[in-house]
Amino acid sequence: MSKKPDTPNISAELIDEGSQQLFNESVKECLEVLEGKRGDGLDRALTARDLSTAGVIKVTTSSSDVAGEIAIAVTPLATDVVQFPTTPTGLTISGAFTNILLVWDSPTFEGFTSTEVWRYETNLLASSVLVATVEHHMYSEPVNPASTYYYWIRHVNKLSQKGSFNASSGTLGQTNQTVASILTDLNESIGLSSLDTALSADIATIGTIGTSVTAHTSALGAISGEHYVRINGAAGSHQEVAGFGIASGPNSSEFTVNAGIFKVGNGSSSTTPFFIVTGVGMAVGQDGTKYTNQTKAWQESGGATTPPDTNISFGKWFAAGTYMESAMIADASIDVAKINNLTVDFANVTGVLTANQIEAIQLDASNIDINHYLDFTSTTSGVRFQKTTLADKQAGAFYGREGNVAGFRVGGTTGGIYADSTGLVELNNVRLYSGGPGTPVEFFQVGTVLTQGISSTGTVTILIVGGGAGAPNSGLPNVNGYIYPQNPTAGGAGTASWLEFRNSSGTRVGSRYTAAGGASSAITHRANNQYYNGVSGQASSQPNSAGAGGTPAPGDGYRGGGGGSPGGGYQNYSSTAAVTTVANAGTTISQEVTVPAGATQIAVYLGAGGAGGHFYYGGSPNGNQGVVSSTDGGDGGDGYVTYADPESGGIEIDLTSILTRLNALEA
């Protein structure tokens, strides 16, 4: 186990470079140990955030006497705007059989972090418990069939401030009892009826129908009439009637069956194609007795008797409806459907599909909007377009994970972009474009033709400045009447700058745009019998481009500006004379141009500024004339070119070219 370093003392004796360096290294070591970047991990400092994340403490924004809670004033960055959470709106709840789905309006206040979901079995907010904290506007909870819960939600911001609940009264969420379980209960509760055996016997063995059977036939003309058979049950509060009837009238006909159970038999067995429960529901006692048109509360109370009838209260209750074991339907229109397990070949959703989870081999949609995350849990998963794996180099795209490596690959066999979680990044034959919309891209390398790919197709703005001219050197002295044989040197002319468009083959398309360099000027001087400053060069179209006049040394031009002229003056009749020549600036072309058809790149040339004049005389062989050197004129500013696309940056970044330029600059 390593030894934790001591924090160094701040001493007033840190006066030399060595002691200061030692102190700096000691402080750096202590900080890195506390951050866990070096040394034993047991010496790493723990923050309140670490303890909160690990669940050791609970951070609150107000003072707390609860054990394990610590009050910390959480302050966001000064640039953050955090608003108090608004009251949630639009909460709707849907229940199927084993899941309840909550959906609400997405919060719009600044600083939102999460939404809390609270739940309880009854509509009592004070007793509700927190069941989930989600970062989006949807929550799905798995529950048992036939479950009933009430829900409340509230938003939380970055300061852990919690807003109001959506309402004091909860929103009801229910799941249905599965139809299969209901049918099982119905079959178990109702059991085998006497008709199952009676109707399977030979018709000749059925005895005489007693007085409890009523048969009625009437006729209204040749085509109208009715016939019905009715059997009244035993008298009592829950008397049932079974029967069937047929009727025919001038405009309609009818066949009606009145029975608690409808069965179809073939002489040896029977089946119940459907169960029909009418009224407010049906209760079935433990002994199979049916009680029609009774509420669930009536069944649970034991028939509303004193004492309760346990045969009823321990029985079962069924909601009104039609129950079918199985069905084959060719075409159906359903207003509301709750389906526990759905298997379909095609699902055409013309409105909105809201789901907590979608599992599909293939999902076809013209538009899928996702306002939160798209989560992939498998170690082999992701989104693919014409690629099968992360290593696949055929044309397409792959975003996903394979084993412990996550990454993406976009491109084809000849080029593309690859990056993964190991830190590997590959750029193969990739064209990178720079600059924001309308932002000029500048060129600085002088004397070399630069080519850059472009994505522009419309109108662009170009700025071209030729190189500025250099200024002459200072005038020659006159010593004892001798005139030196060398004449003053004029400044050099600036070189032209230009820009042209080229196609993919490198051939120019359209015109070349050329800005001429500044011309060299004739030499003029002041008298050297007194001192004068030099004059500044001519300014180009660019700010601060003129070379400053000398006092006596002049300044060089900038971005096409003319070089400054040197100053001079009297000193024992041997002083150089100040120059009065103004060095010319390069010309400027600044205009909008249309990119020619077929242009895929631009070629740019930056002209160099002219050199300032220079003079040096080493003296005459006989010694009558001494060594003389004048003050050099300022150099002209180099040319300058920019290119701006109002729609995009439009300039390709050639990494190889950049490296070449960097190497040239270093050289």
DAJO-V652146 format. One record per pair of residues at least 24 apart in sequence whose ideal C-beta (glycine too) atoms are under 7 Angstrom apart, sorted by the first residue. I is the first residue (numbers start at 1). J is the second residue. Records with the same first field share a line. If there is no record, write none. Layout:
# DAJO-V652146
I: J / J
This chain:
# DAJO-V652146
1: 40
2: 39 / 40
4: 33 / 43
5: 29 / 30 / 33
48: 72
61: 159 / 160 / 161
74: 159 / 160
76: 158 / 159
80: 111 / 158
81: 110 / 111
82: 110 / 111 / 157 / 158 / 159
83: 109 / 110 / 111 / 157
84: 157 / 161 / 163
85: 109 / 155 / 156 / 157 / 161 / 162 / 163
86: 155 / 163
87: 163 / 164 / 166
88: 115 / 153 / 154 / 155 / 166
89: 166
91: 153 / 166 / 171
93: 151 / 171 / 172 / 173
95: 173 / 174 / 175 / 176
96: 175 / 176 / 338 / 339 / 340
97: 145 / 175 / 176 / 178 / 338 / 340
98: 142 / 143 / 145 / 175 / 340
99: 140 / 141 / 142 / 143 / 356
100: 141 / 143 / 149 / 173 / 175
101: 140 / 354 / 356
102: 138 / 139 / 151
103: 137 / 138 / 354
104: 137 / 153
105: 137
106: 137 / 371
107: 155
111: 157 / 158
112: 155 / 157
113: 156 / 157 / 158
114: 156
115: 153 / 155
116: 153 / 154 / 156
117: 151 / 153
118: 151 / 152
119: 149 / 150 / 151
120: 149 / 150
121: 148 / 149
122: 150
123: 150 / 169 / 170
125: 152 / 165 / 168 / 170
128: 152
136: 372
138: 356
140: 356
143: 175
145: 175 / 176 / 177 / 178
146: 175 / 176 / 177
147: 174 / 175
148: 174
149: 173
176: 338
178: 340
179: 323
182: 318 / 323
183: 323 / 325
185: 316
186: 275 / 318 / 323
189: 284 / 288 / 315 / 316
190: 261 / 284 / 288 / 290
191: 288
193: 261
196: 270
199: 265
200: 265 / 267 / 268
223: 248
224: 248 / 249 / 250
238: 291
240: 292
260: 290 / 292
273: 324
274: 322 / 323 / 324
275: 323
276: 322
277: 318 / 319 / 320 / 321
278: 320
279: 320
280: 320
281: 317 / 318 / 319 / 320
282: 318
283: 312 / 315 / 317
284: 315 / 316
285: 311 / 312 / 315
286: 311 / 314 / 315
287: 311
376: 400 / 401
379: 403
431: 652
432: 652 / 653
433: 648 / 649 / 650 / 651 / 652 / 653
434: 649 / 651 / 653
435: 649 / 650 / 651
436: 649
437: 646 / 647 / 648
438: 644 / 646
439: 644 / 649
440: 642 / 643 / 644
441: 642 / 643 / 649 / 651
442: 642
443: 604 / 606 / 641
445: 606 / 661
446: 606 / 608 / 638 / 639
447: 608
449: 603 / 605
450: 603 / 604
451: 601 / 603
452: 601 / 602 / 651 / 652 / 654
453: 600 / 601 / 652
454: 599 / 600 / 601 / 602 / 650 / 651 / 652
455: 648 / 650
456: 595 / 645 / 650
457: 595
458: 595 / 647
459: 592 / 594
460: 593 / 595 / 643 / 644 / 645
461: 592 / 644
462: 499 / 513 / 589 / 591 / 593 / 643
463: 590 / 641 / 642
464: 497 / 498 / 499 / 513 / 515 / 588 / 589 / 641
465: 497 / 515 / 540 / 541 / 542 / 559 / 560 / 586 / 588 / 639 / 640
466: 494 / 496 / 497 / 515 / 516 / 517 / 518 / 560 / 586 / 587 / 607 / 639
467: 494 / 495 / 497 / 517 / 518 / 560 / 586 / 607 / 608 / 609 / 610 / 636 / 637 / 638 / 639
468: 494 / 518 / 537 / 540 / 557 / 560 / 561 / 562 / 563 / 583 / 584 / 585 / 586 / 609 / 610 / 636 / 637
469: 493 / 494 / 518 / 519 / 520 / 521 / 562 / 563 / 583 / 584 / 610 / 636
470: 563 / 583 / 609 / 610 / 611 / 612 / 613 / 633 / 634 / 635 / 636
471: 537 / 547 / 554 / 562 / 563 / 564 / 565 / 579 / 581 / 583 / 612 / 613 / 633 / 634
472: 523 / 565 / 579 / 581 / 613 / 633
473: 566 / 612 / 613 / 614 / 615 / 630 / 631 / 632 / 633
474: 552 / 566 / 568 / 576 / 577 / 578 / 579 / 630 / 631
475: 525 / 528 / 568 / 576 / 577 / 579
476: 576 / 630
477: 528 / 574 / 575 / 576 / 628
478: 573
479: 573 / 574
482: 625
484: 617 / 625 / 628
486: 615 / 617
488: 523 / 613 / 615
489: 613 / 614 / 615
490: 520 / 521 / 523 / 613
491: 520 / 563 / 583 / 610 / 611 / 612 / 613 / 633 / 636
492: 520 / 610 / 611
493: 517 / 518 / 519 / 520 / 610
494: 518 / 586 / 607 / 609 / 610 / 636
495: 607 / 608 / 639
496: 607
497: 605 / 606 / 607 / 639 / 641
498: 605
499: 602 / 604 / 641
500: 602 / 603
501: 595 / 596 / 599 / 602
502: 599 / 601 / 603
503: 598 / 599 / 600
504: 600
509: 596 / 598 / 599
510: 596
513: 589
515: 586 / 587 / 588 / 589
516: 586 / 587
517: 586 / 607
518: 562 / 583 / 584 / 585 / 586 / 610 / 636
519: 584
520: 610
521: 581 / 582 / 583 / 584
522: 581
523: 581
524: 580 / 581
525: 577 / 578 / 579 / 580
526: 577 / 578 / 580
527: 577
528: 568 / 569 / 570 / 575 / 576 / 577
529: 570
530: 569 / 570
531: 569 / 570
532: 567 / 568 / 569 / 578
533: 567 / 578
534: 564 / 565 / 566 / 567 / 578 / 579
535: 565 / 580 / 582
536: 564
537: 561 / 562 / 563 / 564 / 582 / 583 / 585 / 634
538: 562 / 582 / 583 / 584 / 585
539: 585
540: 585 / 586 / 588 / 637
541: 588 / 590
542: 640
545: 585 / 637
547: 583 / 634
550: 631
552: 631
553: 631
554: 633 / 634
555: 634
556: 634 / 635 / 637
557: 609 / 634 / 635 / 636 / 637
558: 637
559: 637 / 640
560: 585 / 586 / 637 / 639 / 640
561: 585 / 637
562: 636
563: 612 / 633 / 634 / 635 / 636
564: 634
565: 633
566: 631 / 632 / 633
568: 631
576: 630 / 631
579: 633
583: 636
586: 639
602: 643
604: 641
606: 638 / 639 / 640 / 641
607: 639
608: 638
609: 635 / 636 / 637 / 638
610: 635 / 636
611: 635
